[in-house]
Amino acid sequence: MTKQGSRFIGGVLLVAGTTIGAGMLAIPVASSFAGFFPSFALLIAIWLFFFATAWILLDVNLSCPNQTNFLSMVEKMLGGRGKIICWVNYLLLLYSLTAAYIAGSAPLFLQAFHAFTGHMLPAWIGPLPLFFLFGIFVYLGTSVVDRVNRLLMFCLIASYVLLVGFLTPHVDISLLRRSDTSSLWLAVPLFFTSYGFHIIIPTLTTYLRHDVKRLRLAIAIGSLLPFLVYALWNLLVLGVVPLNAPNGLADAWMHGESAVASLQATLVSSWIGPVASAFSFFAIVTSFLGVSLSLSDFLADGLKIRGHTWGRELACLLTFIPPLLFVYTYPGGFILALRYAGLFVAVLLCIFPALMAWKLSRYRTLSCRILLIGIIAIAAIVVVQDLASRFG
């Protein structure tokens, strides 16, 4: 394989790897009320929507030579005020995701301790192991996280393949037939969270050396792979776990838990339970490492503490303390934190690319203006509707 071909494959995997994360654990829970086929249609629609916003952001990035950072692109195109709003949304997005992963890890650690010792720890201990066991890698820096993450990603892929193999024979077609399109709205913010890869587009542009054709193809294939992974995962869980049974998906939604808990309760198996727990663990930890490292670096740069005495320690404390406080304030906050993240994704990765593209000459045609207005309107409706459903 040529070096250029290797880079292209690397670019595809970069997009796919950034997209697929612990958010997929919540997709079946959010989809359960609407049913498989309506949620499948929604998955397609949101994939196409984010595919369009990614191409728009790529055009913006290509028009900003030497800008390899999302925030610097916003500052150039929208000025200092735009950068401040973007900075705040980016910070809140990373905090929401970190909180979600800490919340999602808590029951896994408690269950593992109980399985090995026969004793049940107090619930307040649950969120701490992820912080103490894996936060140290964030403190040690990017190179250490990279090496650890490669091993964890291999384990994630292996556990996903095993889980697909174990679950397929248990799918009940009748469970897939239920449909309630009026409940689709519950899934929208979580689906938004699960497609957010746009932040790496400036890096991807540099990596593929501004080759527009390869960049567009890498984004297309790299975003299609997560869609296929999500769709299969959704089919398996919705085809195995009933909505309203005890410990079903409705209970998972009510308690803010991932789909894995319902899966384990439905299929009591010496194999499926451990594999499902492993899959959930690897999905959460791989996402946690990448997001918390980004958050730590973001805080270190934004607060100008990189290189200062105790700068790294302070950045790590600021990275983990606010999410831990959120988790203790909202027990079972996995779903809640991911829904909040979806709102910040709508602003950051949909509205901002459209606003920046508005400044480009190639987007001054009527059709392009309509496209940009449509993207901004859809993202704004998602934000307003979700906030209204919470506080209205």
C-alpha positions in Angstrom: 0.0 0.0 0.0 1.3 3.5 -0.9 1.9 6.0 1.8 -0.9 8.1 0.5 -3.3 5.2 0.6 -2.2 4.4 4.2 -2.9 8.0 5.2 -6.4 7.8 3.6 -7.3 4.7 5.6 -5.9 6.4 8.7 -8.1 9.4 8.0 -11.2 7.2 7.7 -10.4 5.5 11.0 -9.7 8.9 12.6 -13.2 10.0 11.7 -14.8 6.7 12.7 -12.9 6.4 15.9 -13.7 10.0 17.0 -17.4 9.4 16.3 -17.9 6.0 18.0 -17.8 6.2 21.7 -19.8 5.6 24.9 -22.7 7.6 23.5 -23.8 4.4 21.6 -24.6 2.8 24.9 -27.4 5.2 25.3 -28.8 5.0 21.8 -31.1 2.0 22.3 -32.4 3.5 25.5 -33.3 6.7 23.8 -34.7 4.8 20.8 -36.8 2.3 22.7 -39.9 4.4 23.0 -40.1 5.2 19.3 -39.1 1.6 18.2 -36.5 0.3 15.8 -37.8 1.4 12.4 -38.6 5.1 13.3 -35.2 5.4 15.1 -33.4 3.8 12.2 -34.9 6.5 9.9 -33.8 9.1 12.4 -30.3 7.6 12.5 -30.1 8.0 8.7 -31.5 11.6 8.8 -29.0 12.7 11.5 -26.1 11.0 9.8 -26.9 12.9 6.6 -27.4 16.1 8.6 -24.0 15.8 10.2 -22.4 14.7 7.0 -23.5 17.9 5.4 -22.3 20.1 8.3 -18.9 18.2 8.2 -18.5 19.0 4.5 -19.4 22.7 5.2 -16.9 22.8 8.0 -14.3 21.3 5.7 -14.9 24.1 3.1 -14.4 26.6 5.9 -11.2 25.0 7.0 -9.8 24.8 3.5 -10.5 28.6 3.1 -8.5 29.3 6.3 -4.9 28.2 5.4 -2.7 27.8 8.4 -5.7 27.5 10.8 -5.4 24.0 12.4 -7.6 24.7 15.4 -11.4 25.0 15.5 -11.3 28.0 17.8 -8.9 29.9 15.7 -11.1 29.3 12.7 -14.1 30.7 14.6 -12.0 33.7 15.6 -11.0 34.4 12.0 -14.5 34.0 10.6 -16.7 35.3 13.4 -14.4 37.5 15.5 -13.6 37.7 19.2 -17.2 37.4 20.4 -17.8 34.3 18.3 -14.7 32.8 19.7 -15.9 33.4 23.3 -19.3 31.8 22.7 -17.5 28.9 21.0 -15.0 28.6 23.8 -17.9 28.4 26.4 -19.8 25.8 24.4 -16.7 23.7 23.8 -15.9 23.7 27.5 -19.4 22.7 28.4 -19.5 20.0 25.8 -16.3 18.4 27.2 -17.5 18.7 30.8 -20.9 17.1 29.9 -19.2 14.2 28.1 -16.7 13.7 31.0 -19.5 13.7 33.5 -21.5 11.2 31.4 -18.5 8.8 31.2 -17.9 9.0 35.0 -21.6 8.4 35.7 -21.7 5.5 33.2 -18.7 3.8 34.8 -20.0 3.8 38.4 -22.3 0.8 38.2 -19.7 -1.2 36.2 -17.1 -0.8 39.0 -19.7 -1.6 41.7 -20.8 -4.7 39.9 -17.3 -5.8 39.3 -16.3 -5.4 42.9 -19.4 -7.4 44.0 -18.7 -10.1 41.5 -15.1 -10.6 42.7 -15.7 -10.2 46.5 -19.3 -10.8 47.1 -19.6 -7.5 48.9 -21.5 -4.4 47.7 -19.7 -1.0 48.1 -21.6 2.2 48.9 -23.0 3.9 45.8 -20.9 7.0 46.4 -17.7 5.1 45.7 -18.8 4.1 42.2 -17.7 7.3 40.3 -14.2 7.4 41.9 -12.4 4.4 40.3 -12.5 5.9 36.8 -11.0 9.1 38.1 -8.2 7.4 40.2 -7.4 4.5 37.8 -7.5 6.3 34.5 -7.2 9.9 35.4 -3.5 9.2 36.0 -3.0 8.5 32.3 -4.5 11.9 31.4 -2.0 13.5 33.9 0.9 11.6 32.2 0.0 13.1 28.8 -0.9 12.4 25.2 1.8 9.7 24.4 0.8 7.6 27.4 -3.0 7.9 26.6 -2.2 7.0 23.0 -0.5 3.7 23.9 -3.2 2.8 26.5 -6.0 3.8 24.1 -4.7 1.5 21.3 -5.0 -1.5 23.6 -8.4 -0.5 24.8 -9.7 0.1 21.3 -8.7 -3.4 20.3 -10.5 -4.8 23.3 -13.6 -2.6 22.4 -13.7 -4.0 18.9 -13.3 -7.6 20.1 -16.0 -7.3 22.7 -18.4 -5.6 20.2 -17.9 -8.5 17.7 -18.4 -11.1 20.4 -21.5 -9.3 21.7 -23.0 -9.2 18.2 -22.4 -12.9 17.8 -24.0 -13.7 21.2 -27.0 -11.5 20.8 -28.0 -12.3 17.3 -29.7 -15.6 18.1 -31.8 -14.0 20.8 -33.4 -11.3 18.6 -37.2 -11.3 18.8 -38.6 -9.9 15.5 -41.9 -9.0 17.2 -40.1 -6.5 19.5 -38.8 -4.7 16.4 -42.3 -4.1 15.1 -43.4 -1.6 17.8 -43.5 2.0 16.6 -44.3 5.3 18.1 -43.0 8.2 16.0 -44.3 10.8 18.5 -41.5 9.6 20.9 -38.7 10.2 18.4 -37.9 13.5 19.9 -36.4 11.9 23.0 -33.6 10.4 20.9 -32.6 13.5 19.0 -30.1 15.1 21.5 -28.5 11.7 22.2 -28.1 11.0 18.5 -26.6 14.4 18.0 -24.0 13.6 20.7 -23.1 10.3 19.0 -22.2 12.0 15.7 -19.8 14.7 16.9 -16.5 14.2 15.0 -16.2 17.7 13.4 -13.6 18.9 15.9 -10.9 16.7 14.2 -11.5 18.1 10.7 -8.7 20.7 10.9 -6.3 17.9 12.0 -7.7 15.6 9.2 -7.1 18.4 6.6 -3.5 18.7 7.6 -3.0 14.9 7.8 -4.4 14.3 4.3 -2.4 17.3 3.0 -5.4 19.4 1.8 -6.4 16.7 -0.7 -10.1 17.7 -1.1 -11.2 14.6 -2.9 -9.7 12.3 -0.3 -10.9 14.5 2.6 -14.5 14.3 1.4 -14.3 10.6 0.8 -12.7 10.0 4.3 -15.5 12.0 5.9 -18.1 10.1 4.0 -16.8 6.6 4.7 -15.6 7.5 8.2 -19.0 8.7 9.2 -20.9 5.9 7.5 -19.0 3.2 9.6 -20.4 4.6 12.9 -23.9 4.7 11.4 -23.7 1.0 10.5 -22.3 0.2 14.0 -25.1 2.2 15.7 -27.8 0.7 13.5 -26.7 -2.9 14.2 -26.3 -2.3 17.9 -29.8 -0.7 18.1 -31.4 -3.6 16.2 -29.8 -6.1 18.6 -30.7 -4.4 21.8 -34.3 -3.4 20.8 -34.8 -6.9 19.4 -33.7 -8.5 22.7 -34.8 -6.2 25.5 -38.5 -5.4 26.0 -39.5 -1.8 26.6 -41.8 -2.2 29.6 -40.5 -5.4 31.3 -38.9 -5.2 34.7 -35.4 -3.8 34.2 -36.4 -3.1 30.6 -35.3 -0.1 28.5 -38.0 2.2 30.0 -36.5 1.6 33.4 -33.0 2.3 32.1 -34.3 5.7 30.7 -36.0 6.5 34.0 -32.8 5.7 36.0 -30.4 7.3 33.5 -28.6 4.1 32.8 -27.0 2.6 29.7 -28.6 -0.2 27.7 -26.1 -2.7 29.0 -27.8 -2.9 32.4 -31.1 -3.9 30.8 -29.3 -6.3 28.5 -27.7 -8.1 31.4 -31.0 -8.3 33.3 -32.9 -9.7 30.3 -30.4 -12.4 29.2 -29.0 -14.2 32.2 -26.0 -15.9 30.7 -22.5 -16.8 31.9 -21.1 -15.3 28.7 -23.3 -12.4 27.7 -23.2 -10.6 31.0 -19.4 -10.4 31.3 -19.0 -9.6 27.6 -21.6 -6.8 27.8 -19.9 -5.4 30.8 -16.6 -5.5 29.1 -18.0 -3.8 26.0 -19.5 -1.1 28.1 -16.3 -0.6 30.1 -14.1 -0.3 27.1 -16.5 2.1 25.3 -16.6 4.4 28.3 -12.9 4.3 29.1 -11.7 4.9 25.5 -14.1 7.9 25.3 -13.2 9.1 28.7 -9.5 9.2 27.9 -9.8 11.1 24.7 -12.3 13.6 26.0 -10.7 14.3 29.4 -7.3 14.7 27.7 -8.8 17.2 25.3 -10.4 19.0 28.2 -7.2 19.1 30.2 -5.3 20.5 27.3 -8.0 23.0 26.5 -8.0 24.3 30.1 -4.2 24.4 30.2 -4.1 26.5 27.0 -7.1 28.7 27.8 -6.0 29.5 31.3 -2.4 29.9 30.3 -1.1 27.5 32.9 0.8 25.1 30.7 4.4 25.0 31.8 3.7 26.7 35.2 4.5 25.1 38.5 1.6 22.8 39.4 0.0 23.7 36.0 -0.6 20.1 35.0 -2.0 19.2 38.4 -4.3 22.2 38.4 -5.5 21.4 34.9 -6.3 17.9 35.9 -8.2 19.0 39.0 -10.2 21.5 36.9 -10.9 18.7 34.5 -12.3 16.1 36.9 -13.8 18.0 39.9 -16.7 19.7 38.1 -17.9 16.5 36.4 -17.6 14.6 39.7 -19.7 17.2 41.4 -22.3 16.8 38.7 -22.4 13.0 39.1 -22.9 13.3 42.8 -25.6 15.9 42.4 -27.5 13.9 39.7 -27.2 10.1 40.5 -27.7 8.1 37.4 -26.8 11.1 35.3 -25.4 9.1 32.3 -28.3 9.8 30.0 -28.9 13.4 31.4 -25.3 14.4 30.8 -25.3 13.0 27.2 -28.5 14.9 26.5 -26.9 18.1 27.6 -23.9 17.3 25.4 -26.2 17.0 22.5 -27.3 20.6 22.9 -23.7 21.8 22.9 -23.0 19.7 19.8 -25.9 21.3 18.0 -24.5 24.8 18.7 -20.8 24.0 18.2 -20.8 21.6 15.3 -24.0 22.6 13.4 -24.7 26.3 14.0 -21.1 27.5 14.1 -20.0 25.8 10.8 -23.1 27.3 9.1 -22.4 30.8 10.4 -18.8 30.6 9.3 -19.7 29.2 5.8 -22.1 32.2 5.4 -18.9 34.3 5.0 -17.6 32.3 2.1 -18.2 33.5 -1.4 -19.2 30.0 -2.7 -22.1 29.9 -0.2 -23.7 33.1 -1.5 -26.0 31.4 -3.9 -29.7 31.1 -3.1 -29.5 27.3 -2.7 -26.5 27.5 -0.3 -28.2 30.2 1.7 -31.3 28.1 2.1 -29.1 25.1 3.1 -27.3 27.1 5.8 -30.5 28.7 7.1 -32.0 25.2 7.3 -29.1 23.8 9.3 -29.2 26.7 11.7 -32.9 26.4 12.1 -32.9 22.6 12.7 -30.1 22.9 15.3 -31.8 25.8 17.0 -35.1 23.9 17.2 -33.3 20.9 18.7 -31.8 23.1 21.4 -35.0 25.1 22.2 -37.3 22.0 22.1 -35.1 20.0 24.4 -34.7 22.8 26.9 -38.5 23.4 26.8 -39.1 19.8 27.5 -36.9 20.0 30.6 -37.9 23.3 32.1 -41.2 24.1 30.4 
